Amino acid sequence: MAQGALKKSKKTTATAQRESRSNARTRPGPRQVAPKKAALVRQAKLNKKLTSGLVLKTERSLAQKAGHLEILAGGKKDKGKGGKK
C-alpha cells in the first residue's frame, strides 16, 4: 500500500474534557491579567489614573448640562405636576 495505514483517533480523556469545559466558562469582560514588568505596571497605573480623570470630567459636564435642562419648562418635574385630567 503506497499511502500507509490510517491513523486511528485517540479517545478523549477526562482531563481533556475538563479543560474544554473550563474554557467554555471564560467570559469576555474587563478582567485583565496584571502586568509583571515594572515599566508595564507604571504604564497601567498611569493609564488608569488618566482614564478615571477623563470619565470624571465627562460625568461632571453631563451633570451640568442635565441640571441646566431641568430648569427649563417641559422637563420631568413639570410633567408630574399636571397629572391626568
PyMOL Python script that loads the backbone (N, CA, C, O; Angstrom):
from pymol import cmd

cmd.read_pdbstr("""\
ATOM      1  N   MET A   1       0.831  -1.180   0.000  1.00  0.00           N
ATOM      2  CA  MET A   1       0.000   0.000   0.000  1.00  0.00           C
ATOM      3  C   MET A   1       0.879   1.248   0.000  1.00  0.00           C
ATOM      4  O   MET A   1       1.743   1.397   0.864  1.00  0.00           O
ATOM      5  N   ALA A   2       0.667   2.131  -0.950  1.00  0.00           N
ATOM      6  CA  ALA A   2       1.518   3.299  -1.092  1.00  0.00           C
ATOM      7  C   ALA A   2       1.248   4.357  -0.020  1.00  0.00           C
ATOM      8  O   ALA A   2       2.159   5.076   0.391  1.00  0.00           O
ATOM      9  N   GLN A   3       0.009   4.447   0.423  1.00  0.00           N
ATOM     10  CA  GLN A   3      -0.327   5.530   1.345  1.00  0.00           C
ATOM     11  C   GLN A   3      -0.037   5.203   2.801  1.00  0.00           C
ATOM     12  O   GLN A   3       0.136   6.122   3.602  1.00  0.00           O
ATOM     13  N   GLY A   4       0.022   3.964   3.165  1.00  0.00           N
ATOM     14  CA  GLY A   4       0.259   3.592   4.551  1.00  0.00           C
ATOM     15  C   GLY A   4      -1.052   3.402   5.297  1.00  0.00           C
ATOM     16  O   GLY A   4      -2.130   3.674   4.769  1.00  0.00           O
ATOM     17  N   ALA A   5      -0.941   2.937   6.517  1.00  0.00           N
ATOM     18  CA  ALA A   5      -2.137   2.646   7.312  1.00  0.00           C
ATOM     19  C   ALA A   5      -2.777   3.941   7.815  1.00  0.00           C
ATOM     20  O   ALA A   5      -2.098   4.948   8.018  1.00  0.00           O
ATOM     21  N   LEU A   6      -4.085   3.892   8.008  1.00  0.00           N
ATOM     22  CA  LEU A   6      -4.802   5.053   8.535  1.00  0.00           C
ATOM     23  C   LEU A   6      -4.528   5.207  10.027  1.00  0.00           C
ATOM     24  O   LEU A   6      -4.436   4.220  10.757  1.00  0.00           O
ATOM     25  N   LYS A   7      -4.401   6.439  10.465  1.00  0.00           N
ATOM     26  CA  LYS A   7      -4.188   6.699  11.883  1.00  0.00           C
ATOM     27  C   LYS A   7      -5.544   6.713  12.578  1.00  0.00           C
ATOM     28  O   LYS A   7      -6.495   7.339  12.109  1.00  0.00           O
ATOM     29  N   LYS A   8      -5.611   6.022  13.688  1.00  0.00           N
ATOM     30  CA  LYS A   8      -6.862   5.998  14.440  1.00  0.00           C
ATOM     31  C   LYS A   8      -6.882   7.164  15.425  1.00  0.00           C
ATOM     32  O   LYS A   8      -5.858   7.512  16.013  1.00  0.00           O
ATOM     33  N   SER A   9      -8.064   7.763  15.598  1.00  0.00           N
ATOM     34  CA  SER A   9      -8.162   8.898  16.522  1.00  0.00           C
ATOM     35  C   SER A   9      -8.095   8.399  17.959  1.00  0.00           C
ATOM     36  O   SER A   9      -8.590   7.319  18.281  1.00  0.00           O
ATOM     37  N   LYS A  10      -7.473   9.206  18.815  1.00  0.00           N
ATOM     38  CA  LYS A  10      -7.329   8.837  20.221  1.00  0.00           C
ATOM     39  C   LYS A  10      -8.645   9.096  20.947  1.00  0.00           C
ATOM     40  O   LYS A  10      -9.400  10.002  20.594  1.00  0.00           O
ATOM     41  N   LYS A  11      -8.898   8.298  21.947  1.00  0.00           N
ATOM     42  CA  LYS A  11     -10.094   8.510  22.757  1.00  0.00           C
ATOM     43  C   LYS A  11      -9.850   9.721  23.655  1.00  0.00           C
ATOM     44  O   LYS A  11      -8.734   9.937  24.126  1.00  0.00           O
ATOM     45  N   THR A  12     -10.894  10.502  23.888  1.00  0.00           N
ATOM     46  CA  THR A  12     -10.729  11.678  24.747  1.00  0.00           C
ATOM     47  C   THR A  12     -10.620  11.242  26.196  1.00  0.00           C
ATOM     48  O   THR A  12     -11.323  10.338  26.648  1.00  0.00           O
ATOM     49  N   THR A  13      -9.727  11.901  26.910  1.00  0.00           N
ATOM     50  CA  THR A  13      -9.532  11.579  28.322  1.00  0.00           C
ATOM     51  C   THR A  13     -10.369  12.521  29.181  1.00  0.00           C
ATOM     52  O   THR A  13     -10.919  13.503  28.682  1.00  0.00           O
ATOM     53  N   ALA A  14     -10.459  12.224  30.440  1.00  0.00           N
ATOM     54  CA  ALA A  14     -11.250  13.046  31.366  1.00  0.00           C
ATOM     55  C   ALA A  14     -10.640  14.439  31.506  1.00  0.00           C
ATOM     56  O   ALA A  14     -11.365  15.426  31.630  1.00  0.00           O
ATOM     57  N   THR A  15      -9.300  14.520  31.487  1.00  0.00           N
ATOM     58  CA  THR A  15      -8.664  15.828  31.652  1.00  0.00           C
ATOM     59  C   THR A  15      -8.936  16.726  30.448  1.00  0.00           C
ATOM     60  O   THR A  15      -9.124  17.932  30.606  1.00  0.00           O
ATOM     61  N   ALA A  16      -8.959  16.150  29.255  1.00  0.00           N
ATOM     62  CA  ALA A  16      -9.235  16.944  28.054  1.00  0.00           C
ATOM     63  C   ALA A  16     -10.653  17.490  28.099  1.00  0.00           C
ATOM     64  O   ALA A  16     -10.894  18.630  27.701  1.00  0.00           O
ATOM     65  N   GLN A  17     -11.586  16.688  28.579  1.00  0.00           N
ATOM     66  CA  GLN A  17     -12.970  17.153  28.687  1.00  0.00           C
ATOM     67  C   GLN A  17     -13.089  18.246  29.737  1.00  0.00           C
ATOM     68  O   GLN A  17     -13.830  19.210  29.546  1.00  0.00           O
ATOM     69  N   ARG A  18     -12.371  18.108  30.836  1.00  0.00           N
ATOM     70  CA  ARG A  18     -12.414  19.098  31.910  1.00  0.00           C
ATOM     71  C   ARG A  18     -11.880  20.449  31.416  1.00  0.00           C
ATOM     72  O   ARG A  18     -12.451  21.493  31.728  1.00  0.00           O
ATOM     73  N   GLU A  19     -10.791  20.427  30.650  1.00  0.00           N
ATOM     74  CA  GLU A  19     -10.206  21.660  30.128  1.00  0.00           C
ATOM     75  C   GLU A  19     -11.162  22.376  29.190  1.00  0.00           C
ATOM     76  O   GLU A  19     -11.298  23.598  29.254  1.00  0.00           O
ATOM     77  N   SER A  20     -11.826  21.625  28.320  1.00  0.00           N
ATOM     78  CA  SER A  20     -12.735  22.264  27.370  1.00  0.00           C
ATOM     79  C   SER A  20     -13.920  22.886  28.098  1.00  0.00           C
ATOM     80  O   SER A  20     -14.417  23.932  27.680  1.00  0.00           O
ATOM     81  N   ARG A  21     -14.383  22.262  29.182  1.00  0.00           N
ATOM     82  CA  ARG A  21     -15.493  22.835  29.951  1.00  0.00           C
ATOM     83  C   ARG A  21     -15.066  24.124  30.641  1.00  0.00           C
ATOM     84  O   ARG A  21     -15.837  25.083  30.682  1.00  0.00           O
ATOM     85  N   SER A  22     -13.849  24.165  31.184  1.00  0.00           N
ATOM     86  CA  SER A  22     -13.392  25.366  31.880  1.00  0.00           C
ATOM     87  C   SER A  22     -13.187  26.517  30.895  1.00  0.00           C
ATOM     88  O   SER A  22     -13.408  27.675  31.249  1.00  0.00           O
ATOM     89  N   ASN A  23     -12.771  26.218  29.674  1.00  0.00           N
ATOM     90  CA  ASN A  23     -12.608  27.257  28.661  1.00  0.00           C
ATOM     91  C   ASN A  23     -13.955  27.827  28.240  1.00  0.00           C
ATOM     92  O   ASN A  23     -14.048  29.004  27.894  1.00  0.00           O
ATOM     93  N   ALA A  24     -14.991  27.009  28.265  1.00  0.00           N
ATOM     94  CA  ALA A  24     -16.319  27.461  27.863  1.00  0.00           C
ATOM     95  C   ALA A  24     -16.869  28.474  28.862  1.00  0.00           C
ATOM     96  O   ALA A  24     -17.675  29.326  28.489  1.00  0.00           O
ATOM     97  N   ARG A  25     -16.450  28.399  30.119  1.00  0.00           N
ATOM     98  CA  ARG A  25     -16.941  29.312  31.149  1.00  0.00           C
ATOM     99  C   ARG A  25     -16.242  30.664  31.130  1.00  0.00           C
ATOM    100  O   ARG A  25     -16.707  31.602  31.778  1.00  0.00           O
ATOM    101  N   THR A  26     -15.145  30.785  30.409  1.00  0.00           N
ATOM    102  CA  THR A  26     -14.414  32.044  30.360  1.00  0.00           C
ATOM    103  C   THR A  26     -15.268  33.086  29.654  1.00  0.00           C
ATOM    104  O   THR A  26     -15.691  32.888  28.515  1.00  0.00           O
ATOM    105  N   ARG A  27     -15.518  34.195  30.338  1.00  0.00           N
ATOM    106  CA  ARG A  27     -16.369  35.228  29.766  1.00  0.00           C
ATOM    107  C   ARG A  27     -15.525  36.436  29.371  1.00  0.00           C
ATOM    108  O   ARG A  27     -14.574  36.781  30.072  1.00  0.00           O
ATOM    109  N   PRO A  28     -15.861  37.077  28.262  1.00  0.00           N
ATOM    110  CA  PRO A  28     -15.151  38.309  27.919  1.00  0.00           C
ATOM    111  C   PRO A  28     -15.564  39.411  28.879  1.00  0.00           C
ATOM    112  O   PRO A  28     -16.690  39.412  29.376  1.00  0.00           O
ATOM    113  N   GLY A  29     -14.684  40.329  29.139  1.00  0.00           N
ATOM    114  CA  GLY A  29     -15.038  41.404  30.056  1.00  0.00           C
ATOM    115  C   GLY A  29     -13.827  42.221  30.440  1.00  0.00           C
ATOM    116  O   GLY A  29     -12.764  42.087  29.833  1.00  0.00           O
ATOM    117  N   PRO A  30     -13.978  43.060  31.436  1.00  0.00           N
ATOM    118  CA  PRO A  30     -12.893  43.966  31.809  1.00  0.00           C
ATOM    119  C   PRO A  30     -11.763  43.306  32.588  1.00  0.00           C
ATOM    120  O   PRO A  30     -10.768  43.964  32.893  1.00  0.00           O
ATOM    121  N   ARG A  31     -11.893  42.011  32.919  1.00  0.00           N
ATOM    122  CA  ARG A  31     -10.839  41.356  33.683  1.00  0.00           C
ATOM    123  C   ARG A  31      -9.576  41.236  32.841  1.00  0.00           C
ATOM    124  O   ARG A  31      -9.627  40.813  31.686  1.00  0.00           O
ATOM    125  N   GLN A  32      -8.451  41.607  33.424  1.00  0.00           N
ATOM    126  CA  GLN A  32      -7.186  41.509  32.705  1.00  0.00           C
ATOM    127  C   GLN A  32      -6.134  40.939  33.634  1.00  0.00           C
ATOM    128  O   GLN A  32      -6.227  41.068  34.855  1.00  0.00           O
ATOM    129  N   VAL A  33      -5.142  40.315  33.049  1.00  0.00           N
ATOM    130  CA  VAL A  33      -4.023  39.819  33.828  1.00  0.00           C
ATOM    131  C   VAL A  33      -3.133  41.010  34.145  1.00  0.00           C
ATOM    132  O   VAL A  33      -2.786  41.784  33.253  1.00  0.00           O
ATOM    133  N   ALA A  34      -2.763  41.160  35.410  1.00  0.00           N
ATOM    134  CA  ALA A  34      -1.936  42.289  35.824  1.00  0.00           C
ATOM    135  C   ALA A  34      -0.544  42.153  35.221  1.00  0.00           C
ATOM    136  O   ALA A  34       0.000  41.050  35.166  1.00  0.00           O
ATOM    137  N   PRO A  35       0.046  43.272  34.765  1.00  0.00           N
ATOM    138  CA  PRO A  35       1.394  43.207  34.199  1.00  0.00           C
ATOM    139  C   PRO A  35       2.429  42.898  35.272  1.00  0.00           C
ATOM    140  O   PRO A  35       2.262  43.272  36.433  1.00  0.00           O
ATOM    141  N   LYS A  36       3.491  42.219  34.880  1.00  0.00           N
ATOM    142  CA  LYS A  36       4.511  41.824  35.839  1.00  0.00           C
ATOM    143  C   LYS A  36       5.781  42.669  35.742  1.00  0.00           C
ATOM    144  O   LYS A  36       6.508  42.804  36.726  1.00  0.00           O
ATOM    145  N   LYS A  37       6.051  43.232  34.584  1.00  0.00           N
ATOM    146  CA  LYS A  37       7.244  44.060  34.433  1.00  0.00           C
ATOM    147  C   LYS A  37       6.987  45.432  35.049  1.00  0.00           C
ATOM    148  O   LYS A  37       5.872  45.950  34.979  1.00  0.00           O
ATOM    149  N   ALA A  38       8.014  46.014  35.649  1.00  0.00           N
ATOM    150  CA  ALA A  38       7.863  47.276  36.374  1.00  0.00           C
ATOM    151  C   ALA A  38       7.387  48.406  35.460  1.00  0.00           C
ATOM    152  O   ALA A  38       6.536  49.206  35.848  1.00  0.00           O
ATOM    153  N   ALA A  39       7.932  48.467  34.257  1.00  0.00           N
ATOM    154  CA  ALA A  39       7.545  49.538  33.329  1.00  0.00           C
ATOM    155  C   ALA A  39       6.074  49.401  32.936  1.00  0.00           C
ATOM    156  O   ALA A  39       5.362  50.399  32.824  1.00  0.00           O
ATOM    157  N   LEU A  40       5.627  48.177  32.729  1.00  0.00           N
ATOM    158  CA  LEU A  40       4.232  47.954  32.355  1.00  0.00           C
ATOM    159  C   LEU A  40       3.292  48.237  33.519  1.00  0.00           C
ATOM    160  O   LEU A  40       2.166  48.689  33.314  1.00  0.00           O
ATOM    161  N   VAL A  41       3.754  47.970  34.752  1.00  0.00           N
ATOM    162  CA  VAL A  41       2.947  48.272  35.936  1.00  0.00           C
ATOM    163  C   VAL A  41       2.748  49.777  36.043  1.00  0.00           C
ATOM    164  O   VAL A  41       1.638  50.247  36.289  1.00  0.00           O
ATOM    165  N   ARG A  42       3.835  50.534  35.856  1.00  0.00           N
ATOM    166  CA  ARG A  42       3.740  52.004  35.917  1.00  0.00           C
ATOM    167  C   ARG A  42       2.826  52.536  34.823  1.00  0.00           C
ATOM    168  O   ARG A  42       2.014  53.430  35.058  1.00  0.00           O
ATOM    169  N   GLN A  43       2.966  51.979  33.629  1.00  0.00           N
ATOM    170  CA  GLN A  43       2.151  52.413  32.496  1.00  0.00           C
ATOM    171  C   GLN A  43       0.671  52.126  32.753  1.00  0.00           C
ATOM    172  O   GLN A  43      -0.183  52.958  32.445  1.00  0.00           O
ATOM    173  N   ALA A  44       0.365  50.962  33.309  1.00  0.00           N
ATOM    174  CA  ALA A  44      -1.027  50.604  33.597  1.00  0.00           C
ATOM    175  C   ALA A  44      -1.614  51.516  34.668  1.00  0.00           C
ATOM    176  O   ALA A  44      -2.774  51.918  34.581  1.00  0.00           O
ATOM    177  N   LYS A  45      -0.807  51.843  35.679  1.00  0.00           N
ATOM    178  CA  LYS A  45      -1.270  52.724  36.754  1.00  0.00           C
ATOM    179  C   LYS A  45      -1.566  54.121  36.216  1.00  0.00           C
ATOM    180  O   LYS A  45      -2.579  54.726  36.566  1.00  0.00           O
ATOM    181  N   LEU A  46      -0.678  54.626  35.366  1.00  0.00           N
ATOM    182  CA  LEU A  46      -0.869  55.945  34.770  1.00  0.00           C
ATOM    183  C   LEU A  46      -2.095  55.958  33.862  1.00  0.00           C
ATOM    184  O   LEU A  46      -2.872  56.912  33.870  1.00  0.00           O
ATOM    185  N   ASN A  47      -2.260  54.901  33.086  1.00  0.00           N
ATOM    186  CA  ASN A  47      -3.407  54.789  32.186  1.00  0.00           C
ATOM    187  C   ASN A  47      -4.712  54.801  32.977  1.00  0.00           C
ATOM    188  O   ASN A  47      -5.674  55.461  32.585  1.00  0.00           O
ATOM    189  N   LYS A  48      -4.744  54.070  34.092  1.00  0.00           N
ATOM    190  CA  LYS A  48      -5.945  54.013  34.933  1.00  0.00           C
ATOM    191  C   LYS A  48      -6.248  55.391  35.519  1.00  0.00           C
ATOM    192  O   LYS A  48      -7.404  55.809  35.568  1.00  0.00           O
ATOM    193  N   LYS A  49      -5.212  56.088  35.961  1.00  0.00           N
ATOM    194  CA  LYS A  49      -5.384  57.416  36.555  1.00  0.00           C
ATOM    195  C   LYS A  49      -5.933  58.402  35.526  1.00  0.00           C
ATOM    196  O   LYS A  49      -6.865  59.150  35.819  1.00  0.00           O
ATOM    197  N   LEU A  50      -5.361  58.404  34.329  1.00  0.00           N
ATOM    198  CA  LEU A  50      -5.801  59.331  33.289  1.00  0.00           C
ATOM    199  C   LEU A  50      -7.212  59.005  32.808  1.00  0.00           C
ATOM    200  O   LEU A  50      -8.008  59.907  32.546  1.00  0.00           O
ATOM    201  N   THR A  51      -7.514  57.727  32.694  1.00  0.00           N
ATOM    202  CA  THR A  51      -8.848  57.314  32.260  1.00  0.00           C
ATOM    203  C   THR A  51      -9.897  57.736  33.272  1.00  0.00           C
ATOM    204  O   THR A  51     -10.968  58.215  32.897  1.00  0.00           O
ATOM    205  N   SER A  52      -9.597  57.562  34.555  1.00  0.00           N
ATOM    206  CA  SER A  52     -10.564  57.946  35.583  1.00  0.00           C
ATOM    207  C   SER A  52     -10.787  59.451  35.574  1.00  0.00           C
ATOM    208  O   SER A  52     -11.901  59.914  35.817  1.00  0.00           O
ATOM    209  N   GLY A  53      -9.732  60.223  35.293  1.00  0.00           N
ATOM    210  CA  GLY A  53      -9.876  61.673  35.194  1.00  0.00           C
ATOM    211  C   GLY A  53     -10.780  62.075  34.045  1.00  0.00           C
ATOM    212  O   GLY A  53     -11.614  62.969  34.188  1.00  0.00           O
ATOM    213  N   LEU A  54     -10.615  61.416  32.903  1.00  0.00           N
ATOM    214  CA  LEU A  54     -11.469  61.718  31.747  1.00  0.00           C
ATOM    215  C   LEU A  54     -12.927  61.374  32.028  1.00  0.00           C
ATOM    216  O   LEU A  54     -13.829  62.130  31.668  1.00  0.00           O
ATOM    217  N   VAL A  55     -13.153  60.240  32.669  1.00  0.00           N
ATOM    218  CA  VAL A  55     -14.522  59.822  32.993  1.00  0.00           C
ATOM    219  C   VAL A  55     -15.155  60.817  33.951  1.00  0.00           C
ATOM    220  O   VAL A  55     -16.320  61.180  33.792  1.00  0.00           O
ATOM    221  N   LEU A  56     -14.395  61.259  34.947  1.00  0.00           N
ATOM    222  CA  LEU A  56     -14.904  62.220  35.928  1.00  0.00           C
ATOM    223  C   LEU A  56     -15.296  63.528  35.251  1.00  0.00           C
ATOM    224  O   LEU A  56     -16.363  64.075  35.530  1.00  0.00           O
ATOM    225  N   LYS A  57     -14.439  64.033  34.360  1.00  0.00           N
ATOM    226  CA  LYS A  57     -14.748  65.278  33.645  1.00  0.00           C
ATOM    227  C   LYS A  57     -15.994  65.124  32.785  1.00  0.00           C
ATOM    228  O   LYS A  57     -16.842  66.015  32.747  1.00  0.00           O
ATOM    229  N   THR A  58     -16.103  63.997  32.099  1.00  0.00           N
ATOM    230  CA  THR A  58     -17.262  63.748  31.238  1.00  0.00           C
ATOM    231  C   THR A  58     -18.541  63.708  32.060  1.00  0.00           C
ATOM    232  O   THR A  58     -19.546  64.308  31.678  1.00  0.00           O
ATOM    233  N   GLU A  59     -18.512  63.000  33.194  1.00  0.00           N
ATOM    234  CA  GLU A  59     -19.700  62.901  34.037  1.00  0.00           C
ATOM    235  C   GLU A  59     -20.085  64.264  34.599  1.00  0.00           C
ATOM    236  O   GLU A  59     -21.270  64.589  34.678  1.00  0.00           O
ATOM    237  N   ARG A  60     -19.101  65.061  34.987  1.00  0.00           N
ATOM    238  CA  ARG A  60     -19.404  66.399  35.517  1.00  0.00           C
ATOM    239  C   ARG A  60     -20.068  67.273  34.459  1.00  0.00           C
ATOM    240  O   ARG A  60     -21.047  67.964  34.739  1.00  0.00           O
ATOM    241  N   SER A  61     -19.523  67.237  33.231  1.00  0.00           N
ATOM    242  CA  SER A  61     -20.100  68.076  32.176  1.00  0.00           C
ATOM    243  C   SER A  61     -21.516  67.623  31.835  1.00  0.00           C
ATOM    244  O   SER A  61     -22.390  68.457  31.594  1.00  0.00           O
ATOM    245  N   LEU A  62     -21.750  66.317  31.812  1.00  0.00           N
ATOM    246  CA  LEU A  62     -23.097  65.811  31.546  1.00  0.00           C
ATOM    247  C   LEU A  62     -24.052  66.187  32.675  1.00  0.00           C
ATOM    248  O   LEU A  62     -25.211  66.515  32.421  1.00  0.00           O
ATOM    249  N   ALA A  63     -23.580  66.143  33.907  1.00  0.00           N
ATOM    250  CA  ALA A  63     -24.425  66.510  35.044  1.00  0.00           C
ATOM    251  C   ALA A  63     -24.780  67.990  34.993  1.00  0.00           C
ATOM    252  O   ALA A  63     -25.907  68.367  35.313  1.00  0.00           O
ATOM    253  N   GLN A  64     -23.832  68.831  34.596  1.00  0.00           N
ATOM    254  CA  GLN A  64     -24.109  70.269  34.477  1.00  0.00           C
ATOM    255  C   GLN A  64     -25.156  70.524  33.410  1.00  0.00           C
ATOM    256  O   GLN A  64     -26.078  71.313  33.618  1.00  0.00           O
ATOM    257  N   LYS A  65     -25.021  69.864  32.267  1.00  0.00           N
ATOM    258  CA  LYS A  65     -25.981  70.056  31.178  1.00  0.00           C
ATOM    259  C   LYS A  65     -27.361  69.547  31.586  1.00  0.00           C
ATOM    260  O   LYS A  65     -28.366  70.197  31.298  1.00  0.00           O
ATOM    261  N   ALA A  66     -27.422  68.407  32.244  1.00  0.00           N
ATOM    262  CA  ALA A  66     -28.703  67.850  32.676  1.00  0.00           C
ATOM    263  C   ALA A  66     -29.334  68.751  33.730  1.00  0.00           C
ATOM    264  O   ALA A  66     -30.549  68.944  33.732  1.00  0.00           O
ATOM    265  N   GLY A  67     -28.519  69.301  34.626  1.00  0.00           N
ATOM    266  CA  GLY A  67     -29.034  70.220  35.646  1.00  0.00           C
ATOM    267  C   GLY A  67     -29.621  71.460  35.006  1.00  0.00           C
ATOM    268  O   GLY A  67     -30.645  71.968  35.462  1.00  0.00           O
ATOM    269  N   HIS A  68     -28.993  71.948  33.965  1.00  0.00           N
ATOM    270  CA  HIS A  68     -29.471  73.135  33.256  1.00  0.00           C
ATOM    271  C   HIS A  68     -30.798  72.831  32.563  1.00  0.00           C
ATOM    272  O   HIS A  68     -31.692  73.676  32.543  1.00  0.00           O
ATOM    273  N   LEU A  69     -30.930  71.647  32.003  1.00  0.00           N
ATOM    274  CA  LEU A  69     -32.150  71.279  31.290  1.00  0.00           C
ATOM    275  C   LEU A  69     -33.326  71.108  32.241  1.00  0.00           C
ATOM    276  O   LEU A  69     -34.472  71.314  31.842  1.00  0.00           O
ATOM    277  N   GLU A  70     -33.068  70.739  33.473  1.00  0.00           N
ATOM    278  CA  GLU A  70     -34.156  70.571  34.440  1.00  0.00           C
ATOM    279  C   GLU A  70     -34.817  71.908  34.762  1.00  0.00           C
ATOM    280  O   GLU A  70     -35.990  71.943  35.135  1.00  0.00           O
ATOM    281  N   ILE A  71     -34.086  72.996  34.625  1.00  0.00           N
ATOM    282  CA  ILE A  71     -34.629  74.329  34.916  1.00  0.00           C
ATOM    283  C   ILE A  71     -35.639  74.738  33.844  1.00  0.00           C
ATOM    284  O   ILE A  71     -36.607  75.437  34.144  1.00  0.00           O
ATOM    285  N   LEU A  72     -35.425  74.313  32.610  1.00  0.00           N
ATOM    286  CA  LEU A  72     -36.306  74.694  31.509  1.00  0.00           C
ATOM    287  C   LEU A  72     -37.691  74.083  31.673  1.00  0.00           C
ATOM    288  O   LEU A  72     -37.840  73.029  32.291  1.00  0.00           O
ATOM    289  N   ALA A  73     -38.714  74.750  31.113  1.00  0.00           N
ATOM    290  CA  ALA A  73     -40.083  74.248  31.185  1.00  0.00           C
ATOM    291  C   ALA A  73     -40.225  72.997  30.324  1.00  0.00           C
ATOM    292  O   ALA A  73     -39.510  72.834  29.336  1.00  0.00           O
ATOM    293  N   GLY A  74     -41.149  72.115  30.701  1.00  0.00           N
ATOM    294  CA  GLY A  74     -41.384  70.899  29.928  1.00  0.00           C
ATOM    295  C   GLY A  74     -40.490  69.753  30.335  1.00  0.00           C
ATOM    296  O   GLY A  74     -40.385  68.762  29.611  1.00  0.00           O
ATOM    297  N   GLY A  75     -39.845  69.866  31.476  1.00  0.00           N
ATOM    298  CA  GLY A  75     -38.988  68.790  31.956  1.00  0.00           C
ATOM    299  C   GLY A  75     -39.785  67.734  32.686  1.00  0.00           C
ATOM    300  O   GLY A  75     -41.015  67.734  32.643  1.00  0.00           O
ATOM    301  N   LYS A  76     -39.082  66.826  33.362  1.00  0.00           N
ATOM    302  CA  LYS A  76     -39.742  65.747  34.091  1.00  0.00           C
ATOM    303  C   LYS A  76     -40.588  66.290  35.239  1.00  0.00           C
ATOM    304  O   LYS A  76     -41.662  65.761  35.521  1.00  0.00           O
ATOM    305  N   LYS A  77     -40.114  67.332  35.893  1.00  0.00           N
ATOM    306  CA  LYS A  77     -40.821  67.882  37.052  1.00  0.00           C
ATOM    307  C   LYS A  77     -42.177  68.459  36.642  1.00  0.00           C
ATOM    308  O   LYS A  77     -43.162  68.276  37.357  1.00  0.00           O
ATOM    309  N   ASP A  78     -42.240  69.151  35.506  1.00  0.00           N
ATOM    310  CA  ASP A  78     -43.490  69.760  35.054  1.00  0.00           C
ATOM    311  C   ASP A  78     -44.509  68.707  34.634  1.00  0.00           C
ATOM    312  O   ASP A  78     -45.709  68.913  34.818  1.00  0.00           O
ATOM    313  N   LYS A  79     -44.067  67.604  34.086  1.00  0.00           N
ATOM    314  CA  LYS A  79     -44.987  66.547  33.646  1.00  0.00           C
ATOM    315  C   LYS A  79     -45.707  65.937  34.847  1.00  0.00           C
ATOM    316  O   LYS A  79     -46.895  65.625  34.758  1.00  0.00           O
ATOM    317  N   GLY A  80     -45.015  65.764  35.953  1.00  0.00           N
ATOM    318  CA  GLY A  80     -45.606  65.168  37.149  1.00  0.00           C
ATOM    319  C   GLY A  80     -46.642  66.071  37.796  1.00  0.00           C
ATOM    320  O   GLY A  80     -47.603  65.568  38.377  1.00  0.00           O
ATOM    321  N   LYS A  81     -46.484  67.377  37.718  1.00  0.00           N
ATOM    322  CA  LYS A  81     -47.393  68.329  38.363  1.00  0.00           C
ATOM    323  C   LYS A  81     -48.744  68.380  37.665  1.00  0.00           C
ATOM    324  O   LYS A  81     -49.764  68.559  38.330  1.00  0.00           O
ATOM    325  N   GLY A  82     -48.782  68.229  36.349  1.00  0.00           N
ATOM    326  CA  GLY A  82     -50.029  68.331  35.579  1.00  0.00           C
ATOM    327  C   GLY A  82     -51.012  67.233  35.934  1.00  0.00           C
ATOM    328  O   GLY A  82     -52.197  67.499  36.135  1.00  0.00           O
ATOM    329  N   GLY A  83     -50.537  66.015  36.012  1.00  0.00           N
ATOM    330  CA  GLY A  83     -51.389  64.881  36.350  1.00  0.00           C
ATOM    331  C   GLY A  83     -52.371  64.573  35.238  1.00  0.00           C
ATOM    332  O   GLY A  83     -52.399  65.255  34.213  1.00  0.00           O
ATOM    333  N   LYS A  84     -53.183  63.535  35.447  1.00  0.00           N
ATOM    334  CA  LYS A  84     -54.208  63.161  34.458  1.00  0.00           C
ATOM    335  C   LYS A  84     -55.501  63.886  34.778  1.00  0.00           C
ATOM    336  O   LYS A  84     -55.895  63.985  35.940  1.00  0.00           O
ATOM    337  N   LYS A  85     -56.166  64.398  33.737  1.00  0.00           N
ATOM    338  CA  LYS A  85     -57.422  65.134  33.937  1.00  0.00           C
ATOM    339  C   LYS A  85     -58.591  64.372  33.387  1.00  0.00           C
ATOM    340  O   LYS A  85     -59.727  64.841  33.468  1.00  0.00           O
TER     341      LYS A  85
END
""", "prot")
cmd.dss("prot")
cmd.show_as("cartoon", "prot")
cmd.util.cbc("prot")
cmd.orient("prot")
